[in-house]
């Protein structure tokens, strides 16, 4: 659980968790080789789908770990730059809608920080 910002930044937390779960689902779909369901992003072949799917799942798990949803390894900070970077990386590797939601959560965190 976040210590200082649970009440203030609940929208950022909610968007991050939803985006991470959706990204993990898209990563599983990439591994299962269902690029038709995801879109025309995948055209390189089956082994690349597996690598991209694993990366998207790892990015989603990092975000879930940072918010304390799952407990594996050390916690990573959940500041807005980390959310935006992980969202962009997830978008590059095929996180699609989940990655966009994570980026929006980072933008919400940035707006909250500036206000």
C-alpha positions in Angstrom: 0.0 0.0 0.0 1.3 3.5 -0.7 2.1 5.3 2.5 1.5 8.9 1.9 -0.8 9.1 -1.1 -3.6 6.5 -0.8 -6.4 9.1 -0.4 -5.0 11.8 -2.5 -3.9 9.8 -5.5 -6.5 7.0 -5.6 -7.3 7.7 -9.3 -3.6 7.3 -10.2 -3.5 4.0 -8.2 -6.7 2.7 -9.7 -5.7 3.5 -13.3 -2.3 2.0 -12.8 -3.6 -1.3 -11.4 -6.3 -1.5 -14.2 -3.7 -0.8 -16.8 -1.2 -3.3 -15.4 -3.9 -6.1 -15.3 -4.9 -5.3 -18.9 -1.3 -5.3 -20.0 -0.7 -8.7 -18.4 -3.7 -10.0 -20.2 -2.4 -8.6 -23.5 1.1 -10.2 -22.7 -0.6 -13.6 -22.2 -2.4 -13.1 -25.5 0.9 -12.3 -27.2 2.5 -15.5 -25.8 -0.6 -17.5 -26.8 -0.1 -16.1 -30.4 -3.4 -14.4 -30.8 -2.2 -11.3 -32.7 -5.5 -11.1 -34.5 -7.2 -10.1 -31.2 -4.6 -7.5 -30.4 -4.2 -5.8 -33.8 -1.8 -5.6 -36.7 1.2 -4.9 -34.4 2.6 -8.4 -34.6 4.1 -9.3 -37.9 7.6 -10.6 -37.1 6.8 -14.2 -36.2 6.1 -16.5 -33.3 9.3 -16.3 -31.2 9.2 -12.5 -31.1 5.6 -12.7 -29.8 6.8 -14.8 -26.9 9.6 -12.3 -26.0 7.3 -9.3 -26.3 4.6 -11.0 -24.3 7.0 -11.8 -21.5 8.3 -8.2 -21.4 4.7 -6.8 -21.3 3.9 -9.2 -18.4 7.1 -8.1 -16.6 6.2 -4.5 -16.9 2.7 -5.2 -15.6 4.0 -7.2 -12.6 6.5 -4.4 -11.8 3.6 -1.9 -11.6 1.4 -4.3 -9.5 4.4 -4.9 -7.1 5.0 -1.1 -6.8 1.5 -0.6 -5.5 1.6 -3.6 -3.2 -1.0 -5.6 -5.0 1.4 -8.6 -5.2 4.4 -9.1 -3.0 7.4 -10.4 -4.9 10.8 -8.9 -4.5 11.6 -5.3 -3.5 9.1 -2.5 -4.2 9.8 -0.1 -7.0 8.6 3.5 -6.5 5.3 4.4 -8.1 6.0 8.0 -9.1 4.7 9.4 -12.3 7.9 9.2 -14.3 8.2 5.5 -13.6 4.6 5.0 -14.7 5.1 6.9 -17.9 8.3 5.1 -18.8 6.8 1.6 -18.1 3.7 2.6 -20.0 5.7 3.7 -23.0 7.8 0.5 -22.9 4.7 -1.6 -22.6 3.1 0.3 -25.5 6.2 -0.4 -27.7 6.1 -4.1 -26.9 2.4 -4.6 -27.4 0.6 -3.6 -24.2 -1.9 -1.6 -26.3 -4.9 -0.4 -24.2 -3.3 -1.3 -20.9 -0.2 0.7 -21.7 -2.3 3.7 -22.6 -4.1 3.5 -19.3 -0.8 3.3 -17.5 0.5 6.4 -19.3 -2.8 8.2 -18.4 -2.2 7.2 -14.8 1.3 8.8 -15.0 -0.1 12.0 -16.4 -2.7 12.1 -13.6 0.2 11.7 -11.1 2.1 14.5 -12.8 -0.9 16.8 -12.7 -1.4 15.9 -9.0 2.2 16.6 -8.3 2.1 20.0 -10.1 -1.1 21.1 -8.3 
